[in-house]
Amino acid sequence: MTTFQQHLVSRRTIYKFTDEDVSADVIDQALEAAAAAPCHKHTHPWKFYSIGEKARISLLPDVKRLAEIKSRKKGSQRLEEDLQRAVEKILHVPVLFAITSKRNPSDLFREKEDYAATVCALHNMVLSFWANGVGSMWSTGSITREEQTYQHLGIDPEKEEIIGFLKAGYPQSIPTVRKPHFSEVTTNLH
């Protein structure tokens, strides 16, 4: 049996998913874990928007436009492939969420703390998925910052900030990544 510690240290970002559906029970467990995240002053600043097929299709014109801009900036000779890959990243992932955090322009420190709490919630969600064999990827691509994305998803940008999309599904493969040993990033102050 895998321990919680093993889940924590083995988690990897997954870039390609199988077509297998993720059960509603596994998704609900991930949402329950996310909602249990710590947050200063109990503000619970997060919201999770499950993006279904109709909403995904509404995003495609902007996805294509942004992919074309990125492709041209890179000088890519494969514009059609770049556009198709961008579309697949939205349409062909089993689970897609937009994660938001409350805005608080009158208290930027509170907004910063709320953002940190929302990241904790998102990470709880990621770890819950991982414990159930489901991989994920937190994406902060340009589509998450587009005004039209807020409109298509019915999110008020004055009240909430999209901190990213969470894509999830069963992994096609799990990348091997060297993570620094904790001793490399720890300083003991005496």
N, C-alpha and C positions, 0 to 999 in steps of 0.2 A: 504494500500500500504506500502511495506517495504521501509524504508529509507536507504540511503547509510550507515549511522552509524550502523543500525541494520545488514546490510550485513557484515560490517567489524567485528563486535563483535560476530556474530553467526557462522562465517565460521569455519568448522572443517575439519580435514584430513579424507578422505574417503578411506577405505581399500577394500571394495567390491562394485562392480558395477553391475547394471542390464545389460541385453543384448541389451537394447534399444540404437539405434544409436543416436549420437549427430549430429544435423544438421550442414551443412557447414556454415550456417549463424551464428550460435552460436560460432563455432570455429573461424570464421573470426572476430567476435566481440572481442573474447578473444585475438587474435593476434593483432588487432588494439589497444586494451587497453595496451598490452605489449609494442608495439612499441612507445607508448606515454609516457613511463616511463621517469623520470628525469635522467639525466646523466651529470656529470661534464665535461665541455669542449665540450659537444655535440659529444662525441665519438661514441655513439650508438654501444656499443661493443657486443651486443647480436645477436644470430642467433637461429632460431627455425627449427628443422628438424622433419617433420612429418614422423613417422615411420610406413609404411604400412606393409601389410602381408608378402610380399617377404623379406623385410628387417628384419622383426621380425624373420622369419624362419632362416635367415642367422645367427642370434644371438644365436640360441638355443644350438648348441654344447658348446659354452662358458657358457651359462646360466646353463646348466646341470653340466658342470665341476665344476663351482664355487659353485653350490648348493651342490654337493657331498662333496667338501672340507668343506663347512660350516657345513653340517650334521655330518660329521665324527668328526670335532672339538668339536661339542656339545655332541658327544657320542649318537646321536639319533639312535634309533632302527627302525626307519621308513624311511629308505633311499628312497624307491620308492615314498612314499607320499611326502617327502621333494622335490624330483625332480619334481614331477607332479605339486606341488604348485608353484615352481619357474617358470616352463614353463607357467602355467596359468597366472602368473603375467605379462608375456610378450604377450602371444597370446590372452588372453581373457579380454582385457581392450578395451573399445570402441575407446579411443583416446590415442595415445602415441607419445610424443615429446621428442627429445633430445634437451636440451637447452645448448648453448655454450656461452662462453665469450672470447673476444680477449685476446691473450697472449701478453705480452710486457716484455720479460726478461731483456731488457736494462733499463727499468723504472719500478721497482717493486711497487713503490707507485701508478703509473698510473694503473698498472695491478690490484692492490687492489681496487682502486676506480672503475675501470671497472667491477670487480667482484660484488661489491656492487650495481652498477647500473643494472647489469644483474639480480641480485636477485630482485631488484625493478620491473623490467620488468616481471619476472616470477610471482611475487606476484600480479601484475596488471592482469595478465592472469588468475590466480587462482580466484581473486575476480570477474572478469567478468564472468567466468564460474559459480561461486556461485550465482551471481545475476540472472542467467538464469536457476537455479535449477540443475546445473551440479556440482558434487563434484570432487575433485582432490586430488592427492597425489604427493608430490615432493619426489622422491627417489634418494638417492645417494649411492645405493648399489654397490657392487664390479664390476658389469657388466659395470657401467658407467666409470670405471677407467681402463678398459682393453684395451691394445693396439689393439687387434683384433676388439673391438667395433668401434674404430676410423676407422679402415680399412673397416669394413662391411658397415659403414654409410657414407664413403667418406669424413671424417673430418680430416683435417691436424692437428695433435697434436702439431706441431710447431707454428701454428697460432691461434688455438682455444683450449680451455679447456672445456670439457663436465662438467657442474656443476651439472647435474642430468637429470633424466628422469621425465617428468610430465605425470602422468596417469590421465585420466579424463573419467567421465561417470556419468550416473544417479545413485545416491546412493541406495544401497540395504537397508542401515540403516545409521543413523547419530549418531556417538558416543557422549556420554555425557562426557564432560571433564571439570574439574574445572580449570579455569584460575585464576592466582593471580589477586587480585584487584590492580588497578594502584597504590594505596597508599602503597602497599607492595613492589613495585619496584621503587619508586620515592623518591629521597632525595632532600629536599629543602635546598639550600645553601644560607645563608644570609650574 
